[in-house]
Structures are given as C-alpha cells and as structure tokens.
C-alpha cells in the first residue's frame, strides 16, 4: 500500500508542475518531460534539473521494481523548487513585457528607417 501511494503521489507532483508550466508559461506538451523540453532555457538550470528529476521519477514510479529506488526526499525537494519558481511567475506581466519589447523593437526599426530615408534625401540634395 505504501509503495502504490508513493507512485500516485509522485505522479500527482509531476502533473501539478506540468499544469503550472502550462498556466504560467503557456507551454503545451503531452507530459512534464515534453513541457520541460519546450521550456528550454526559459527556466533556470536548477528548476530544469528538478523538473527532469521529477519527470524521470514519475516514469520510474510506474514500475514497482524501480519504485523502491526512488528517493522521496529528493523528489519532494525537486517538486518544491519547481513549484516555488513557477508560482512566482505572473503570466500577465510576462505577456505585457513581451508585448512592450516587440513594440520597442518595431519602434526602433521605424526610427532607423526614417533616419536612413532622411539621410538618403539629404545626400541626394532634397534638403
């Protein structure tokens, strides 16, 4: 009974982290491992490593023989690291910052283009 409970608990932890990745970062994917792969370098190394440990533990927990080899302390710690990081992310401000960055880069491009056109016109003697 204790082993089965542990396997279910590990799977629930992995599912919760996968759910947070989807909610906070908008990442799709079949499972936690797929979502972590998509996240790539948007997550700090410690969070990526913890997520991977959680994903492999959830996969191993499906096999009763491998379940005994899983260190529940490590898994719990990895879960805490992932959840603490992901809960701190505000998806609205993240989108707003991304939008502001796009507007800024487009604005800079328009400015460079205007300066180039004015320079060209001055060079041709229209000013």
Backbone as CSV, one residue per row, in Angstrom:
resi,resn,N_x,N_y,N_z,CA_x,CA_y,CA_z,C_x,C_y,C_z
1,UNK,0.826,-1.193,0.000,0.000,0.000,0.000,0.868,1.254,0.000
2,UNK,1.922,1.263,0.798,2.806,2.422,0.878,3.463,2.728,-0.453
3,UNK,3.884,1.681,-1.184,4.545,1.877,-2.469,3.587,2.467,-3.498
4,UNK,2.364,1.937,-3.550,1.377,2.436,-4.507,1.056,3.898,-4.211
5,UNK,0.955,4.207,-2.929,0.663,5.581,-2.541,1.787,6.508,-2.994
6,UNK,3.022,6.068,-2.861,4.157,6.867,-3.282,4.133,7.098,-4.786
7,UNK,3.807,6.071,-5.559,3.763,6.194,-7.016,2.704,7.211,-7.424
8,UNK,1.542,7.149,-6.779,0.459,8.096,-7.073,0.887,9.507,-6.696
9,UNK,1.528,9.648,-5.543,1.987,10.958,-5.078,2.986,11.562,-6.053
10,UNK,3.951,10.776,-6.492,4.952,11.269,-7.445,4.274,11.716,-8.736
11,UNK,3.323,10.929,-9.222,2.613,11.283,-10.458,1.818,12.574,-10.265
12,UNK,1.204,12.735,-9.100,0.450,13.963,-8.820,1.377,15.179,-8.787
13,UNK,2.563,15.012,-8.219,3.548,16.110,-8.178,3.950,16.497,-9.601
14,UNK,4.250,15.490,-10.418,4.653,15.743,-11.808,3.519,16.433,-12.574
15,UNK,2.288,15.986,-12.355,1.134,16.592,-13.027,0.945,18.044,-12.608
16,UNK,1.154,18.326,-11.324,0.992,19.705,-10.826,2.033,20.633,-11.454
17,UNK,3.280,20.181,-11.533,4.333,21.006,-12.142,4.027,21.202,-13.632
18,UNK,3.561,20.152,-14.311,3.196,20.262,-15.724,2.061,21.270,-15.897
19,UNK,1.090,21.228,-14.986,-0.044,22.164,-15.038,0.449,23.607,-14.853
20,UNK,1.364,23.824,-13.919,1.912,25.168,-13.696,2.695,25.658,-14.909
21,UNK,3.444,24.753,-15.544,4.186,25.143,-16.750,3.223,25.622,-17.832
22,UNK,2.095,24.945,-17.940,1.095,25.329,-18.943,0.440,26.660,-18.576
23,UNK,0.035,26.797,-17.310,-0.658,28.017,-16.861,0.246,29.240,-16.882
24,UNK,1.444,29.114,-16.342,2.315,30.278,-16.153,3.133,30.631,-17.392
25,UNK,3.552,29.610,-18.145,4.414,29.874,-19.303,3.738,29.566,-20.636
26,UNK,2.511,29.047,-20.576,1.778,28.750,-21.811,2.399,27.627,-22.625
27,UNK,3.027,26.677,-21.952,3.709,25.592,-22.658,2.787,24.388,-22.835
28,UNK,2.661,23.936,-24.060,1.892,22.727,-24.315,2.826,21.532,-24.316
29,UNK,2.255,20.369,-24.387,3.056,19.149,-24.403,2.275,18.029,-23.776
30,UNK,2.668,16.816,-24.100,1.962,15.621,-23.648,2.111,15.422,-22.141
31,UNK,3.323,15.579,-21.640,3.584,15.339,-20.218,4.637,16.321,-19.717
32,UNK,5.064,16.120,-18.488,6.040,17.023,-17.876,7.345,17.070,-18.666
33,UNK,7.846,15.922,-19.092,9.112,15.880,-19.830,9.016,16.702,-21.123
34,UNK,7.901,16.573,-21.841,7.717,17.311,-23.095,7.644,18.815,-22.831
35,UNK,6.961,19.204,-21.764,6.832,20.624,-21.439,8.172,21.210,-21.012
36,UNK,8.960,20.426,-20.276,10.285,20.895,-19.864,11.190,21.091,-21.077
37,UNK,11.071,20.190,-22.043,11.862,20.300,-23.270,11.502,21.590,-24.007
38,UNK,10.199,21.897,-24.065,9.735,23.123,-24.720,10.188,24.370,-23.971
39,UNK,10.221,24.279,-22.644,10.614,25.439,-21.837,12.061,25.821,-22.118
40,UNK,12.896,24.805,-22.345,14.299,25.068,-22.663,14.954,25.980,-21.648
41,UNK,15.601,27.025,-22.151,16.375,27.909,-21.283,15.548,29.021,-20.632
42,UNK,14.221,28.994,-20.805,13.400,29.999,-20.121,13.369,29.723,-18.623
43,UNK,13.701,28.490,-18.248,13.753,28.136,-16.827,15.203,28.120,-16.357
44,UNK,15.448,28.531,-15.109,16.814,28.437,-14.562,17.259,26.976,-14.495
45,UNK,18.564,26.753,-14.528,19.116,25.396,-14.557,18.607,24.542,-13.388
46,UNK,18.571,25.125,-12.192,18.140,24.366,-11.010,16.695,23.878,-11.179
47,UNK,15.842,24.734,-11.734,14.435,24.357,-11.931,14.328,23.300,-13.031
48,UNK,15.108,23.468,-14.113,15.111,22.469,-15.200,15.546,21.110,-14.676
49,UNK,16.626,21.095,-13.911,17.141,19.831,-13.360,16.124,19.191,-12.410
50,UNK,15.503,20.005,-11.565,14.499,19.488,-10.626,13.308,18.920,-11.391
51,UNK,12.897,19.610,-12.442,11.785,19.135,-13.264,12.103,17.808,-13.920
52,UNK,13.332,17.691,-14.412,13.751,16.431,-15.048,13.750,15.287,-14.044
53,UNK,14.245,15.557,-12.840,14.262,14.535,-11.789,12.832,14.084,-11.477
54,UNK,11.928,15.045,-11.406,10.523,14.739,-11.126,9.912,13.910,-12.260
55,UNK,10.208,14.291,-13.496,9.661,13.569,-14.655,10.189,12.133,-14.704
56,UNK,11.509,11.957,-14.480,12.061,10.590,-14.505,11.528,9.771,-13.336
57,UNK,11.370,10.396,-12.185,10.834,9.676,-11.025,9.399,9.232,-11.293
58,UNK,8.596,10.092,-11.914,7.210,9.728,-12.229,7.186,8.559,-13.210
59,UNK,8.114,8.581,-14.164,8.191,7.491,-15.144,8.616,6.188,-14.455
60,UNK,9.644,6.276,-13.588,10.129,5.088,-12.864,9.079,4.528,-11.903
61,UNK,8.287,5.419,-11.316,7.304,5.008,-10.307,6.248,4.074,-10.888
62,UNK,6.100,4.068,-12.210,5.119,3.179,-12.842,5.561,1.723,-12.762
63,UNK,6.863,1.506,-12.565,7.394,0.155,-12.446,7.638,-0.150,-10.956
64,UNK,6.904,-1.118,-10.401,7.039,-1.413,-8.957,8.464,-1.746,-8.525
65,UNK,9.252,-2.367,-9.404,10.624,-2.723,-9.034,11.505,-1.480,-8.915
66,UNK,11.257,-0.479,-9.778,12.066,0.743,-9.748,11.584,1.724,-8.685
67,UNK,10.347,1.571,-8.258,9.767,2.488,-7.271,10.591,2.522,-5.982
68,UNK,11.093,1.375,-5.570,11.884,1.303,-4.343,13.197,2.058,-4.421
69,UNK,13.683,2.326,-5.639,14.962,3.018,-5.814,14.812,4.545,-5.769
70,UNK,13.571,5.022,-5.770,13.344,6.470,-5.809,13.475,7.062,-4.410
71,UNK,14.265,8.130,-4.299,14.446,8.840,-3.033,13.336,9.892,-2.907
72,UNK,12.345,9.611,-2.048,11.197,10.518,-1.913,11.612,11.903,-1.422
73,UNK,12.671,11.964,-0.635,13.175,13.270,-0.157,13.631,14.126,-1.318
74,UNK,14.390,13.529,-2.233,14.869,14.245,-3.427,13.698,14.706,-4.278
75,UNK,12.723,13.818,-4.464,11.563,14.132,-5.300,10.779,15.297,-4.698
76,UNK,10.565,15.263,-3.381,9.831,16.337,-2.701,10.573,17.657,-2.831
77,UNK,11.898,17.612,-2.668,12.713,18.824,-2.793,12.632,19.379,-4.227
78,UNK,12.720,18.496,-5.218,12.627,18.912,-6.621,11.269,19.548,-6.906
79,UNK,10.224,18.949,-6.354,8.871,19.480,-6.520,8.770,20.895,-5.936
80,UNK,9.320,21.070,-4.726,9.283,22.380,-4.069,10.009,23.440,-4.893
81,UNK,11.184,23.088,-5.428,11.958,24.029,-6.246,11.142,24.470,-7.458
82,UNK,10.534,23.514,-8.150,9.743,23.815,-9.351,8.534,24.685,-9.018
83,UNK,7.784,24.277,-8.001,6.552,24.993,-7.665,6.859,26.414,-7.190
84,UNK,7.868,26.581,-6.338,8.224,27.923,-5.848,8.561,28.846,-7.009
85,UNK,9.334,28.345,-7.965,9.724,29.176,-9.111,8.517,29.504,-9.988
86,UNK,7.715,28.502,-10.288,6.607,28.703,-11.227,5.475,29.546,-10.636
87,UNK,5.242,29.420,-9.329,4.180,30.210,-8.692,4.545,31.693,-8.729
88,UNK,5.840,32.002,-8.668,6.288,33.397,-8.650,6.117,34.087,-10.015
89,UNK,5.927,33.314,-11.073,5.800,33.896,-12.410,4.383,34.433,-12.605
90,UNK,4.285,35.685,-13.023,2.974,36.287,-13.310,2.778,36.283,-14.825
91,UNK,1.868,35.448,-15.331,1.707,35.333,-16.784,1.275,36.631,-17.461
92,UNK,0.485,37.459,-16.765,0.008,38.712,-17.361,1.176,39.684,-17.566
93,UNK,1.988,39.880,-16.527,3.107,40.813,-16.665,4.138,40.263,-17.648
94,UNK,4.265,38.950,-17.706,5.199,38.343,-18.661,4.776,38.659,-20.096
95,UNK,3.464,38.517,-20.384,2.939,38.851,-21.717,3.092,40.333,-22.007
96,UNK,2.812,41.170,-20.999,2.917,42.620,-21.159,4.360,43.013,-21.485
97,UNK,5.316,42.424,-20.778,6.731,42.720,-21.036,7.133,42.285,-22.443
98,UNK,6.635,41.119,-22.866,6.955,40.627,-24.204,6.383,41.570,-25.264
99,UNK,5.145,42.019,-25.049,4.494,42.943,-25.981,5.253,44.270,-26.028
100,UNK,5.645,44.783,-24.858,6.403,46.041,-24.803,7.734,45.894,-25.530
101,UNK,8.361,44.756,-25.399,9.621,44.512,-26.109,9.437,44.506,-27.616
102,UNK,8.341,43.876,-28.067,8.065,43.860,-29.513,7.788,45.270,-30.024
103,UNK,6.964,46.021,-29.299,6.645,47.402,-29.707,7.920,48.235,-29.744
104,UNK,8.770,48.044,-28.750,10.041,48.780,-28.707,10.930,48.461,-29.890
105,UNK,11.040,47.187,-30.239,11.928,46.831,-31.353,11.352,47.291,-32.685
106,UNK,10.019,47.245,-32.840,9.401,47.748,-34.063,9.602,49.256,-34.146
107,UNK,9.403,49.933,-33.024,9.611,51.392,-32.983,11.035,51.765,-33.340
108,UNK,11.989,51.008,-32.839,13.396,51.269,-33.154,13.659,51.060,-34.648
109,UNK,13.054,50.025,-35.212,13.208,49.765,-36.648,12.651,50.887,-37.493
110,UNK,11.486,51.397,-37.095,10.871,52.522,-37.821,11.765,53.754,-37.710
111,UNK,12.321,54.011,-36.552,13.220,55.158,-36.348,14.455,55.048,-37.241
112,UNK,15.057,53.872,-37.275,16.244,53.655,-38.123,15.894,53.869,-39.595
113,UNK,14.737,53.376,-40.010,14.289,53.548,-41.395,14.089,55.026,-41.726
114,UNK,13.446,55.772,-40.812,13.214,57.208,-41.032,14.535,57.960,-41.153
115,UNK,15.484,57.644,-40.288,16.802,58.299,-40.345,17.493,57.953,-41.656
116,UNK,17.390,56.699,-42.092,18.024,56.288,-43.356,17.391,57.037,-44.530
117,UNK,16.067,57.181,-44.550,15.390,57.894,-45.651,15.791,59.367,-45.643
118,UNK,15.799,59.980,-44.449,16.205,61.386,-44.362,17.657,61.570,-44.800
119,UNK,18.506,60.650,-44.406,19.914,60.704,-44.828,20.051,60.576,-46.336
120,UNK,19.293,59.662,-46.910,19.320,59.465,-48.362,18.844,60.725,-49.086
121,UNK,17.738,61.314,-48.598,17.205,62.525,-49.226,18.192,63.695,-49.099
122,UNK,18.843,63.815,-47.956,19.840,64.881,-47.775,21.025,64.645,-48.718
123,UNK,21.432,63.411,-48.859,22.566,63.062,-49.734,22.241,63.377,-51.198
124,UNK,20.976,63.187,-51.611,20.542,63.465,-52.977,20.269,64.949,-53.213
125,UNK,20.331,65.760,-52.144,20.190,67.196,-52.287,18.769,67.719,-52.170
126,UNK,17.874,66.955,-51.618,16.495,67.436,-51.446,16.337,68.321,-50.214
127,UNK,17.334,68.367,-49.359,17.270,69.238,-48.167,18.325,70.292,-48.262
